[in-house]
């Protein structure tokens, strides 16, 4: 594990944007059980954002994680989303609201959320970069980064804007040339900026295929899930430090835990099949 991630256990993170639901509300009983199982298995990285699940993800984190487990037992990541502030003066109150919603006094990791050309002027015009750096200096943020959804040229500009502790990109074996893509991966690796990966299973679309394709994966290892190959493809990249999975069932938690329990990079045959 990179020295910037000294307390992150393993390379598997819980993305809290697809939590189990009971109608329009989060199913807190099931989420608490999933949280407990994740921690029990030796992992500790949780990722949320203010807008996830119609602004219910942060309060679900408080109900099921932070109010039930010691602060040192988990790593919590949150994000500054551009659609929740209009001017510079809005940022600190929003940040305090996020701390309260999550039930914590600081965030381990904090990101400028969904950076793209369309948001770049908004973030710079509101001095968002400077304010989150101030919050870090005050001890309310431990590691500072950004998440990204745009093309490579924009990614390169933002990555070079300042010395980031880490960044978070979308990457999977179907999207190697989409958004930052593998070109962005290589740039971050060259600059020594660790990566957190979102959408490794492409929103679940790399977890199930037509029978002819599924059969080719089953021939490699009958007991392995289709989703596990997508996770292992991303995990085979050395500069990937955390791989997020947006889990909504205990079955998904257990399947991912099996994948990461004794993690194996993809073999040459598996790479060829993919």
WONORJO-V348341 format. One record per helix or strand of 2 or more residues. SS is the DSSP state (H for helix, E for strand). FROM is the first residue (numbers start at 0). LEN is the number of residues. If there is no record, write none. Layout:
SS|FROM|LEN  SS|FROM|LEN
This chain:
H|2|3  E|11|4  E|20|2  E|24|2  H|27|13  E|44|3  H|51|4  H|56|10  H|70|3  E|74|6  H|81|3  H|88|14  E|106|9  H|116|9  H|127|10  E|140|8  H|151|8  E|165|5  H|180|11  E|193|5  H|201|3  H|210|10  H|225|10  E|239|6  H|249|12  H|267|6
